[in-house]
Amino acid sequence: MGEIRSAKFKIGQVVRHRVFPFRGVIFDVDPVFANTEEWYQSIPVEVRPRKDQPFYHLLAQNAETEYVAYVSEQNLLEDGSGEPIRHPQLTDMFTQTSDGRHEPKVRLRH
């Protein structure tokens, strides 16, 4: 496997998929692929991403529904639309600032 790169996107950032019509807010980042092999093999070979890149967990939405997505960095673009995200878990994880950014909520742990 190649050198691990730094993530291009950050937690709380709104992104959209390069190919498919969905967008979302990043809530976690894996430095390299960390899902199941079965999930990976289910992606058609012609569009299957490399494993040696950051993968992002998104609170995602498309025109019909909201869900959690797992997407490779190569398939994400910054979303500059300014449109709100309607995911029901968004307010559990983030506070929206006056300028529209999503700041992770602070959680106390011991």
N, CA, C and O atoms as a MOPAC input file, in Angstrom:
PM7 MOZYME 1SCF
protein

 N      0.82400 1    -1.16900 1     0.00000 1
 C      0.00000 1     0.00000 1     0.00000 1
 C      0.87300 1     1.23900 1     0.00000 1
 O      1.99100 1     1.20600 1     0.51500 1
 N      0.38300 1     2.33700 1    -0.57000 1
 C      1.15200 1     3.57800 1    -0.69000 1
 C      1.15700 1     4.39400 1     0.58400 1
 O      0.65200 1     3.97400 1     1.62500 1
 N      1.73800 1     5.56400 1     0.47100 1
 C      1.83000 1     6.49900 1     1.58400 1
 C      0.44700 1     7.04200 1     1.94100 1
 O     -0.36100 1     7.33000 1     1.05800 1
 N      0.18200 1     7.17900 1     3.23700 1
 C     -1.10000 1     7.70700 1     3.68300 1
 C     -1.08600 1     9.22400 1     3.52900 1
 O     -0.18400 1     9.90000 1     4.02200 1
 N     -2.09700 1     9.74900 1     2.84000 1
 C     -2.20000 1    11.18600 1     2.61000 1
 C     -3.03800 1    11.83800 1     3.69200 1
 O     -3.82700 1    11.17400 1     4.36400 1
 N     -2.86600 1    13.12400 1     3.85400 1
 C     -3.72200 1    13.89300 1     4.74400 1
 C     -5.07300 1    14.07500 1     4.07500 1
 O     -5.16800 1    14.16500 1     2.85100 1
 N     -6.10900 1    14.12800 1     4.88600 1
 C     -7.45900 1    14.30700 1     4.36300 1
 C     -7.62900 1    15.70800 1     3.76900 1
 O     -7.20700 1    16.70300 1     4.35700 1
 N     -8.24500 1    15.76100 1     2.61400 1
 C     -8.50000 1    17.02900 1     1.92100 1
 C     -9.68200 1    17.78000 1     2.53900 1
 O     -9.69000 1    19.01000 1     2.57600 1
 N    -10.67700 1    17.03500 1     3.02500 1
 C    -11.87800 1    17.61700 1     3.59600 1
 C    -11.87200 1    17.41900 1     5.10900 1
 O    -11.12900 1    16.58700 1     5.62900 1
 N    -12.71200 1    18.19500 1     5.82000 1
 C    -12.70200 1    18.11400 1     7.28000 1
 C    -14.09500 1    17.86200 1     7.84100 1
 O    -15.10500 1    18.05800 1     7.16500 1
 N    -14.12000 1    17.43200 1     9.07200 1
 C    -15.37900 1    17.16700 1     9.76300 1
 C    -16.19500 1    18.46000 1     9.80700 1
 O    -15.68300 1    19.53000 1    10.13600 1
 N    -17.48200 1    18.32700 1     9.46500 1
 C    -18.38300 1    19.47000 1     9.42700 1
 C    -18.51300 1    20.10900 1     8.06300 1
 O    -19.38900 1    20.94700 1     7.85000 1
 N    -17.65500 1    19.72500 1     7.14000 1
 C    -17.68400 1    20.32200 1     5.80200 1
 C    -18.79900 1    19.68900 1     4.96600 1
 O    -19.04800 1    18.48700 1     5.05500 1
 N    -19.46500 1    20.51400 1     4.15400 1
 C    -20.50000 1    20.02300 1     3.23800 1
 C    -19.82800 1    19.68900 1     1.91200 1
 O    -19.10400 1    20.50300 1     1.33800 1
 N    -20.08600 1    18.46600 1     1.43700 1
 C    -19.49300 1    17.98300 1     0.19100 1
 C    -20.58300 1    17.36100 1    -0.67600 1
 O    -21.69100 1    17.08300 1    -0.21700 1
 N    -20.23600 1    17.15600 1    -1.93200 1
 C    -21.15200 1    16.45300 1    -2.83500 1
 C    -20.37600 1    15.36700 1    -3.56700 1
 O    -19.15400 1    15.43900 1    -3.69600 1
 N    -21.09600 1    14.37000 1    -4.04000 1
 C    -20.45900 1    13.27700 1    -4.77300 1
 C    -20.14600 1    13.73400 1    -6.18300 1
 O    -20.93000 1    14.44800 1    -6.80700 1
 N    -19.01400 1    13.32400 1    -6.66800 1
 C    -18.55400 1    13.71000 1    -8.00400 1
 C    -19.44300 1    13.13600 1    -9.10900 1
 O    -19.62600 1    13.77500 1   -10.14500 1
 N    -19.99500 1    11.94100 1    -8.90000 1
 C    -20.74600 1    11.24500 1    -9.95000 1
 C    -22.23900 1    11.14800 1    -9.63200 1
 O    -23.08100 1    11.42000 1   -10.48800 1
 N    -22.55800 1    10.76300 1    -8.40400 1
 C    -23.95000 1    10.51100 1    -8.03500 1
 C    -24.58600 1    11.74100 1    -7.38600 1
 O    -23.88800 1    12.54100 1    -6.76200 1
 N    -25.90900 1    11.89800 1    -7.53000 1
 C    -26.58500 1    13.11800 1    -7.05900 1
 C    -26.90900 1    13.10000 1    -5.56500 1
 O    -28.07300 1    13.03900 1    -5.16900 1
 N    -25.85700 1    13.15300 1    -4.74200 1
 C    -26.09000 1    13.31900 1    -3.31900 1
 C    -25.01500 1    14.19400 1    -2.70600 1
 O    -23.93300 1    14.37000 1    -3.26700 1
 N    -25.33600 1    14.73500 1    -1.54600 1
 C    -24.42800 1    15.61600 1    -0.81300 1
 C    -24.60000 1    15.34500 1     0.66100 1
 O    -25.54800 1    14.67300 1     1.06700 1
 N    -23.68500 1    15.86500 1     1.47400 1
 C    -23.80900 1    15.63300 1     2.89800 1
 C    -22.74500 1    16.34400 1     3.70400 1
 O    -21.89600 1    17.05500 1     3.16600 1
 N    -22.81100 1    16.13300 1     5.02700 1
 C    -21.86400 1    16.71300 1     5.97000 1
 C    -20.95700 1    15.59600 1     6.48000 1
 O    -21.43300 1    14.53200 1     6.87600 1
 N    -19.66200 1    15.84200 1     6.46700 1
 C    -18.69300 1    14.85300 1     6.94500 1
 C    -18.74700 1    14.79100 1     8.46700 1
 O    -18.66400 1    15.81800 1     9.14100 1
 N    -18.89100 1    13.55900 1     9.01600 1
 C    -18.87200 1    13.41400 1    10.46900 1
 C    -17.73500 1    12.53600 1    10.97200 1
 O    -17.52100 1    12.43900 1    12.18100 1
 N    -17.00000 1    11.89300 1    10.06400 1
 C    -15.83200 1    11.09800 1    10.46100 1
 C    -14.97900 1    10.85800 1     9.22600 1
 O    -15.46700 1    10.90600 1     8.09700 1
 N    -13.68600 1    10.59500 1     9.46200 1
 C    -12.74300 1    10.35600 1     8.36900 1
 C    -11.86900 1     9.16300 1     8.72300 1
 O    -11.33700 1     9.08300 1     9.83000 1
 N    -11.72200 1     8.24300 1     7.78700 1
 C    -10.76400 1     7.14000 1     7.90800 1
 C     -9.58300 1     7.47500 1     7.01000 1
 O     -9.79200 1     7.85500 1     5.85800 1
 N     -8.32800 1     7.34700 1     7.50100 1
 C     -7.17200 1     7.69200 1     6.66400 1
 C     -7.02800 1     6.80800 1     5.42500 1
 O     -6.46900 1     7.23200 1     4.41300 1
 N     -7.53600 1     5.58200 1     5.51300 1
 C     -7.58700 1     4.64800 1     4.38400 1
 C     -8.89200 1     3.86200 1     4.51300 1
 O     -9.58100 1     3.96500 1     5.52700 1
 N     -9.22300 1     3.09700 1     3.51000 1
 C    -10.44400 1     2.29400 1     3.50000 1
 C    -10.54600 1     1.44800 1     4.77200 1
 O     -9.59600 1     0.76100 1     5.14600 1
 N    -11.70600 1     1.50400 1     5.43000 1
 C    -11.90200 1     0.74600 1     6.66500 1
 C    -13.31200 1     0.16600 1     6.74300 1
 O    -13.88800 1     0.08000 1     7.82700 1
 N    -13.85900 1    -0.22600 1     5.61700 1
 C    -15.16500 1    -0.85800 1     5.57400 1
 C    -14.94200 1    -2.34000 1     5.27400 1
 O    -13.79900 1    -2.79600 1     5.24000 1
 N    -16.00400 1    -3.08500 1     5.06000 1
 C    -15.85900 1    -4.51900 1     4.81000 1
 C    -15.41200 1    -4.79300 1     3.37400 1
 O    -15.63900 1    -3.98500 1     2.47300 1
 N    -14.78300 1    -5.92700 1     3.18300 1
 C    -14.37700 1    -6.34100 1     1.83900 1
 C    -15.60900 1    -6.60700 1     0.97400 1
 O    -15.60100 1    -6.34500 1    -0.22900 1
 N    -16.65600 1    -7.12300 1     1.59100 1
 C    -17.90600 1    -7.36500 1     0.86400 1
 C    -18.45900 1    -6.04800 1     0.29700 1
 O    -18.88600 1    -6.00100 1    -0.85700 1
 N    -18.45200 1    -4.98000 1     1.11000 1
 C    -18.91000 1    -3.66500 1     0.64700 1
 C    -18.04500 1    -3.20300 1    -0.52200 1
 O    -18.56400 1    -2.73200 1    -1.53400 1
 N    -16.73800 1    -3.33700 1    -0.38400 1
 C    -15.80100 1    -2.89400 1    -1.42000 1
 C    -16.02500 1    -3.65600 1    -2.73100 1
 O    -16.05400 1    -3.05600 1    -3.80500 1
 N    -16.18100 1    -4.97100 1    -2.63600 1
 C    -16.37000 1    -5.79200 1    -3.83200 1
 C    -17.72000 1    -5.53600 1    -4.50600 1
 O    -17.89000 1    -5.85700 1    -5.68200 1
 N    -18.67200 1    -4.96700 1    -3.78200 1
 C    -19.98200 1    -4.68100 1    -4.36900 1
 C    -19.94600 1    -3.48100 1    -5.32300 1
 O    -20.88200 1    -3.26600 1    -6.09400 1
 N    -18.86600 1    -2.70900 1    -5.26400 1
 C    -18.71500 1    -1.55600 1    -6.16100 1
 C    -18.24500 1    -2.06500 1    -7.52400 1
 O    -17.28400 1    -2.83200 1    -7.58700 1
 N    -18.89300 1    -1.66000 1    -8.61100 1
 C    -18.44700 1    -2.11700 1    -9.93300 1
 C    -16.96300 1    -1.77300 1   -10.17200 1
 O    -16.50800 1    -0.67800 1    -9.84500 1
 N    -16.24100 1    -2.71000 1   -10.73600 1
 C    -14.79900 1    -2.57100 1   -10.94100 1
 C    -14.43700 1    -1.27700 1   -11.66100 1
 O    -13.43800 1    -0.64300 1   -11.32200 1
 N    -15.22500 1    -0.88200 1   -12.63700 1
 C    -14.89500 1     0.30200 1   -13.43500 1
 C    -14.98200 1     1.60400 1   -12.63300 1
 O    -14.43400 1     2.61900 1   -13.06400 1
 N    -15.65200 1     1.60100 1   -11.48400 1
 C    -15.73200 1     2.80900 1   -10.65200 1
 C    -15.21400 1     2.57700 1    -9.22700 1
 O    -15.34900 1     3.45000 1    -8.37000 1
 N    -14.62600 1     1.41400 1    -8.97500 1
 C    -14.13100 1     1.08300 1    -7.63500 1
 C    -12.92900 1     1.96100 1    -7.28500 1
 O    -11.95000 1     1.99000 1    -8.03000 1
 N    -12.99400 1     2.68700 1    -6.14600 1
 C    -11.88600 1     3.57000 1    -5.76600 1
 C    -10.71600 1     2.80400 1    -5.16100 1
 O    -10.86600 1     1.66600 1    -4.71800 1
 N     -9.56300 1     3.43700 1    -5.15000 1
 C     -8.39600 1     2.87400 1    -4.47300 1
 C     -8.65600 1     2.84900 1    -2.97400 1
 O     -9.40800 1     3.67800 1    -2.46100 1
 N     -8.04600 1     1.91500 1    -2.27300 1
 C     -8.21300 1     1.82900 1    -0.81900 1
 C     -7.24600 1     2.73100 1    -0.06400 1
 O     -7.47100 1     3.02600 1     1.11000 1
 N     -6.17800 1     3.17400 1    -0.71300 1
 C     -5.10900 1     3.91000 1    -0.02500 1
 C     -5.32600 1     5.42600 1    -0.04300 1
 O     -4.40500 1     6.19100 1    -0.33000 1
 N     -6.54100 1     5.84000 1     0.26300 1
 C     -6.88500 1     7.26000 1     0.30200 1
 C     -7.87900 1     7.45500 1     1.43100 1
 O     -8.47500 1     6.48100 1     1.89100 1
 N     -8.07500 1     8.67800 1     1.89100 1
 C     -9.07900 1     8.91100 1     2.92300 1
 C    -10.48000 1     8.53300 1     2.43400 1
 O    -10.82400 1     8.71600 1     1.26700 1
 N    -11.27200 1     8.00000 1     3.36400 1
 C    -12.68100 1     7.69800 1     3.13600 1
 C    -13.47700 1     8.45900 1     4.18300 1
 O    -13.06700 1     8.54900 1     5.34000 1
 N    -14.61000 1     9.00400 1     3.77700 1
 C    -15.39200 1     9.90300 1     4.61400 1
 C    -16.76100 1     9.31500 1     4.93200 1
 O    -17.41300 1     8.72000 1     4.07400 1
 N    -17.18000 1     9.49300 1     6.17600 1
 C    -18.52400 1     9.12500 1     6.62400 1
 C    -19.37200 1    10.39000 1     6.51800 1
 O    -19.01900 1    11.42700 1     7.07900 1
 N    -20.48500 1    10.30300 1     5.80400 1
 C    -21.33600 1    11.47200 1     5.56600 1
 C    -22.73900 1    11.27000 1     6.10500 1
 O    -23.29900 1    10.17700 1     6.01300 1
 N    -23.30400 1    12.32900 1     6.66800 1
 C    -24.74500 1    12.40300 1     6.86700 1
 C    -25.24300 1    12.90000 1     5.52500 1
 O    -25.16600 1    14.09200 1     5.22700 1
 N    -25.75400 1    11.98600 1     4.71900 1
 C    -26.02300 1    12.27500 1     3.30900 1
 C    -27.50700 1    12.41100 1     3.00900 1
 O    -28.36700 1    11.94800 1     3.75700 1
 N    -27.77000 1    13.06300 1     1.88800 1
 C    -29.13100 1    13.20200 1     1.38800 1
 C    -29.10900 1    13.22100 1    -0.13100 1
 O    -28.15700 1    13.68500 1    -0.75700 1
 N    -30.19000 1    12.70300 1    -0.70300 1
 C    -30.43200 1    12.88900 1    -2.12900 1
 C    -31.84200 1    13.45300 1    -2.26100 1
 O    -32.41500 1    13.88800 1    -1.26200 1
 N    -32.39700 1    13.46000 1    -3.41800 1
 C    -33.71600 1    14.06300 1    -3.61800 1
 C    -34.82200 1    13.33000 1    -2.85300 1
 O    -35.84200 1    13.93100 1    -2.51400 1
 N    -34.62500 1    12.02800 1    -2.58000 1
 C    -35.67600 1    11.23300 1    -1.96400 1
 C    -35.51500 1    10.98000 1    -0.47200 1
 O    -36.51400 1    10.88600 1     0.24200 1
 N    -34.27300 1    10.86700 1     0.02000 1
 C    -34.09500 1    10.38000 1     1.39000 1
 C    -32.78900 1    10.85400 1     2.02100 1
 O    -31.95500 1    11.48300 1     1.37000 1
 N    -32.63400 1    10.53700 1     3.30000 1
 C    -31.41100 1    10.82200 1     4.04200 1
 C    -30.82600 1     9.49200 1     4.50100 1
 O    -31.56800 1     8.54700 1     4.76800 1
 N    -29.51400 1     9.41300 1     4.59300 1
 C    -28.84000 1     8.16500 1     4.95300 1
 C    -27.40700 1     8.46700 1     5.33800 1
 O    -26.97500 1     9.61800 1     5.27600 1
 N    -26.66400 1     7.43900 1     5.73700 1
 C    -25.23900 1     7.57100 1     6.01900 1
 C    -24.49600 1     6.96700 1     4.83600 1
 O    -24.81000 1     5.86100 1     4.39700 1
 N    -23.50700 1     7.69800 1     4.32000 1
 C    -22.72000 1     7.23200 1     3.17000 1
 C    -21.24900 1     7.12200 1     3.55900 1
 O    -20.78300 1     7.79400 1     4.47900 1
 N    -20.53200 1     6.26800 1     2.84500 1
 C    -19.09100 1     6.07100 1     3.02500 1
 C    -18.46300 1     6.29000 1     1.65500 1
 O    -18.69500 1     5.50900 1     0.73200 1
 N    -17.66700 1     7.35400 1     1.51800 1
 C    -17.22700 1     7.78100 1     0.18800 1
 C    -15.72800 1     8.05600 1     0.16600 1
 O    -15.18000 1     8.63900 1     1.10100 1
 N    -15.07500 1     7.63200 1    -0.90700 1
 C    -13.64500 1     7.89600 1    -1.09400 1
 C    -13.40100 1     9.36200 1    -1.41300 1
 O    -14.26000 1    10.04300 1    -1.97400 1
 N    -12.22700 1     9.83100 1    -1.05100 1
 C    -11.88400 1    11.23400 1    -1.31900 1
 C    -11.95500 1    11.56800 1    -2.79900 1
 O    -12.39600 1    12.65800 1    -3.16300 1
 N    -11.52800 1    10.64900 1    -3.66100 1
 C    -11.51200 1    10.92100 1    -5.10200 1
 C    -12.91400 1    11.18000 1    -5.65100 1
 O    -13.05800 1    11.75200 1    -6.73100 1
 N    -13.94300 1    10.76800 1    -4.92000 1
 C    -15.31300 1    10.93700 1    -5.40000 1
 C    -16.06100 1    12.08800 1    -4.74400 1
 O    -17.27200 1    12.22000 1    -4.91700 1
 N    -15.34800 1    12.92200 1    -3.99000 1
 C    -15.99800 1    14.05600 1    -3.34400 1
 C    -15.50600 1    15.38900 1    -3.87800 1
 O    -14.35200 1    15.53600 1    -4.28100 1
 N    -16.41400 1    16.35500 1    -3.87000 1
 C    -16.11700 1    17.74300 1    -4.22600 1
 C    -16.70400 1    18.62800 1    -3.14300 1
 O    -17.69700 1    18.26600 1    -2.51300 1
 N    -16.10200 1    19.78100 1    -2.92200 1
 C    -16.67500 1    20.73700 1    -1.98700 1
 C    -18.01800 1    21.20500 1    -2.53700 1
 O    -18.15400 1    21.44800 1    -3.73600 1
 N    -19.00800 1    21.32900 1    -1.65600 1
 C    -20.31400 1    21.80700 1    -2.07800 1
 C    -20.42800 1    23.27100 1    -1.70000 1
 O    -20.44200 1    23.60700 1    -0.51600 1
 N    -20.50900 1    24.13000 1    -2.67300 1
 C    -20.60100 1    25.56300 1    -2.42200 1
 C    -21.99900 1    26.11800 1    -2.64300 1
 O    -22.17200 1    27.32800 1    -2.78500 1
 N    -23.00100 1    25.23600 1    -2.67500 1
 C    -24.36100 1    25.67300 1    -2.99000 1
 C    -24.97800 1    26.53400 1    -1.88600 1
 O    -25.82900 1    27.37800 1    -2.16400 1
 N    -24.56100 1    26.33100 1    -0.65500 1
 C    -25.16600 1    27.06100 1     0.45300 1
 C    -26.51800 1    26.51300 1     0.87500 1
 O    -27.13000 1    27.02000 1     1.81600 1
 N    -26.98600 1    25.48100 1     0.18600 1
 C    -28.27500 1    24.86400 1     0.52400 1
 C    -28.13000 1    24.09100 1     1.83500 1
 O    -27.09700 1    23.46000 1     2.05900 1
 N    -29.14400 1    24.12600 1     2.70700 1
 C    -29.04300 1    23.39800 1     3.98000 1
 C    -29.10500 1    21.87800 1     3.78100 1
 O    -29.65600 1    21.38100 1     2.79900 1
 N    -28.52700 1    21.17000 1     4.73500 1
 C    -28.61300 1    19.70900 1     4.77100 1
 C    -29.78600 1    19.36500 1     5.68400 1
 O    -29.94500 1    19.97800 1     6.74000 1
 N    -30.60600 1    18.40000 1     5.29300 1
 C    -31.82000 1    18.09600 1     6.04300 1
 C    -31.73600 1    16.78200 1     6.82300 1
 O    -32.76700 1    16.27100 1     7.25900 1
 N    -30.56200 1    16.23200 1     7.00600 1
 C    -30.41700 1    14.93900 1     7.67800 1
 C    -30.89700 1    15.01300 1     9.13100 1
 O    -30.53800 1    15.95100 1     9.84400 1
 N    -31.71100 1    14.03000 1     9.58800 1
 C    -32.26400 1    14.09000 1    10.93900 1
 C    -31.22200 1    13.98200 1    12.06400 1
 O    -31.50400 1    14.40300 1    13.18600 1
 N    -30.04600 1    13.44000 1    11.80100 1
 C    -29.00800 1    13.31000 1    12.83000 1
 C    -28.08000 1    14.52700 1    12.89100 1
 O    -27.20200 1    14.59100 1    13.75200 1
 N    -28.26400 1    15.46900 1    12.00500 1
 C    -27.36800 1    16.61500 1    11.92100 1
 C    -27.29600 1    17.38500 1    13.23800 1
 O    -26.20300 1    17.72000 1    13.69400 1
 N    -28.43500 1    17.66600 1    13.85300 1
 C    -28.41900 1    18.45100 1    15.08800 1
 C    -27.91600 1    17.64600 1    16.28600 1
 O    -27.57400 1    18.23200 1    17.31300 1
 N    -27.86300 1    16.31800 1    16.17700 1
 C    -27.27200 1    15.49500 1    17.24200 1
 C    -25.75300 1    15.64800 1    17.26500 1
 O    -25.13500 1    15.56600 1    18.32600 1
 N    -25.15600 1    15.86800 1    16.10800 1
 C    -23.69800 1    15.89200 1    15.98400 1
 C    -23.09900 1    17.27400 1    15.80900 1
 O    -21.93700 1    17.49200 1    16.15300 1
 N    -23.87900 1    18.21700 1    15.27600 1
 C    -23.32800 1    19.52200 1    14.91100 1
 C    -24.19500 1    20.67200 1    15.37300 1
 O    -25.40600 1    20.53100 1    15.54900 1
 N    -23.55600 1    21.81100 1    15.56700 1
 C    -24.22300 1    23.08100 1    15.78000 1
 C    -23.94300 1    23.90900 1    14.53600 1
 O    -22.79800 1    23.98600 1    14.09100 1
 N    -24.96900 1    24.52700 1    13.97100 1
 C    -24.76100 1    25.36100 1    12.79200 1
 C    -24.45100 1    26.78200 1    13.22800 1
 O    -25.17600 1    27.36900 1    14.03100 1
 N    -23.36400 1    27.33300 1    12.69000 1
 C    -22.95500 1    28.69200 1    13.03400 1
 C    -23.75200 1    29.69800 1    12.21100 1
 O    -24.44500 1    29.32400 1    11.26400 1
 N    -23.65400 1    30.96100 1    12.57100 1
 C    -24.41100 1    32.00400 1    11.86600 1
 C    -24.01000 1    32.12900 1    10.40100 1
 O    -24.79400 1    32.60500 1     9.58000 1
 N    -22.77400 1    31.69800 1    10.06400 1
 C    -22.34500 1    31.76700 1     8.66300 1
 C    -22.59100 1    30.46000 1     7.90600 1
 O    -22.10500 1    30.29200 1     6.78800 1
 N    -23.35400 1    29.52000 1     8.51900 1
 C    -23.74400 1    28.29900 1     7.82600 1
 C    -22.81500 1    27.11500 1     7.98300 1
 O    -23.10600 1    26.03800 1     7.46100 1
 N    -21.68600 1    27.28100 1     8.69700 1
 C    -20.77400 1    26.15200 1     8.90600 1
 C    -21.34300 1    25.19800 1     9.94900 1
 O    -22.21300 1    25.57200 1    10.73600 1
 N    -20.84600 1    23.96200 1     9.94900 1
 C    -21.25900 1    22.95500 1    10.91400 1
 C    -20.09400 1    22.67800 1    11.85800 1
 O    -19.05600 1    22.16400 1    11.44100 1
 N    -20.27300 1    23.02000 1    13.12300 1
 C    -19.24400 1    22.78800 1    14.14400 1
 C    -19.62700 1    21.56600 1    14.95600 1
 O    -20.75600 1    21.47800 1    15.43900 1
 N    -18.69700 1    20.60700 1    15.11900 1
 C    -19.01500 1    19.42800 1    15.94500 1
 C    -19.38300 1    19.84400 1    17.36800 1
 O    -18.77900 1    20.75200 1    17.93900 1
 N    -20.37400 1    19.17200 1    17.92500 1
 C    -20.75100 1    19.43300 1    19.31600 1
 C    -19.68800 1    18.82000 1    20.21900 1
 O    -19.16900 1    17.74100 1    19.93400 1
 N    -19.37200 1    19.50200 1    21.28900 1
 C    -18.38300 1    19.00500 1    22.25100 1
 C    -19.06100 1    17.93600 1    23.10600 1
 O    -20.17000 1    18.12400 1    23.60800 1
 N    -18.36100 1    16.80700 1    23.25700 1
 C    -18.88900 1    15.74200 1    24.09300 1
 C    -17.88000 1    15.43300 1    25.18600 1
 O    -16.69000 1    15.26300 1    24.92100 1
 N    -18.36400 1    15.36300 1    26.40600 1
 C    -17.49200 1    15.02200 1    27.52000 1
 C    -17.46800 1    13.51600 1    27.66900 1
 O    -18.51000 1    12.86100 1    27.64900 1
 N    -16.26000 1    12.96500 1    27.82000 1
 C    -16.10000 1    11.51400 1    27.99300 1
 C    -15.13300 1    11.26700 1    29.11900 1
 O    -14.28400 1    12.11000 1    29.41100 1
 N    -15.25100 1    10.12300 1    29.75400 1
 C    -14.27300 1     9.77000 1    30.78500 1
 C    -13.87900 1     8.33400 1    30.66100 1
 O    -13.06100 1     7.84900 1    31.44400 1

